[in-house]
């Protein structure tokens, strides 16, 4: 079985983001050796959690998960709206034009939607 899921974080809430990361870790632990495509998509105020000092508590886990193939997508619209520069983002971030479009596209491709 191929596991495809998008974990959606849209609030600047560290514990919720940590829960999303824990969900990803738990999923990976439950499906060892299985094919998977996993995306953590941040939009709205949550984009700040991937930048500067706000990202520090999560940096190690993000790096670890990215090394396992997990993609981290960040909404360009939200970056602009919340005045977060691309240069501040963790290196693992992929900036996409619009988070909501990204969510729709992923769901149309068969990704399960997970909202921690």
N, C-alpha and C positions, 0 to 999 in steps of 0.2 A: 504494500500500500504506500502511496505517496502522500505525505503529510504536508499540507499547505495552509498556513494561517497568517493572518495579520493581527497584530496586537496594537490596538489603538489607544494612544494616550493624548488627551487634549486639555488637561489641566496642569498648571504649574504646582504639582503636589508630589513632593519627593517620595513619600510612602507609597503612593499609587504607582509611580514609575518603578520603584523597587519591587512592588508586587508584580508588575508586568515583566520585569526582568526575571524574577523568580518563576513566574509561569513558564517563560521560555526555557529556563534551566530544567524545570520539572518535566516539560514535554520532551526535551532532548534526552533526559535520563530515562524516560518511559519508552522511547523508541530507538534504542541503540541499533546502529547499523541500517536503519530504515532511511529511505530517500525522503528528503524534506526541503521545503522552501519556506522560510520563516522571515517575516518582516515586522519590525517595530516601527510604526508610523506615528510621528509626533506632529500635531498641528495646534493652532491656537496658542495660548500662553505656555503650553508644555515645551515649545521649542527652546525656551530659556534653559531647560534642564540639560541640554546638550551643549551649552556654551559657557565659557569662562569658569568662574568659581562655582557656579551652580552645578557644573558637570563633574567636578572633582570627586564627589562621593560615588559616582557611577562609572567613572572612567575605566577602572580595571575590569569590571564586569562587562562593559560594552566591548572592550578590546577582546576579552576572552570569547564572548559570543560571536563577534565578527569573525574571529579566527575559525569558528565552527560553521561559518557560512550564513549567519544571521545578518540580514540587511537592516540598516537604520535609515529611514527616510524622514526628512524634515521639510515642512511646507515653506516654500519661498514667500508666499503671501503673508504667513504668520511671522516670518523673520522680519519682513518689512514693517508689518503692523506693530510688532513689539520691539522694534529697533534693536534687533540682534544681528550682528554682522556675520557673514559666512566665515570670515577669518577666525572668529571666536569658537566656532563649532569644533567638536572632536573630529579627528581625521576620518573616523569611520562613517561619518554622516554623508548621505547622498541627498542633495537638495532637489526636491521635485517642485514643479510649478504650483500645484494646488493640492493640498492634502485630501480634500474631499473627493477630487477627481481620482487621486491615487487609490483611495479606499474603494470607490466604485469599480475602477479598473481591476483591482485585485480580486474583488468579490466576483466580478464577471469572469475571471480566470479560474474560479473555483476555490479561492482562498476562504477558509473559515474566518469569520469575524469574531475577535476576542476583545472584550472590553473589561479590563481589570477594574 
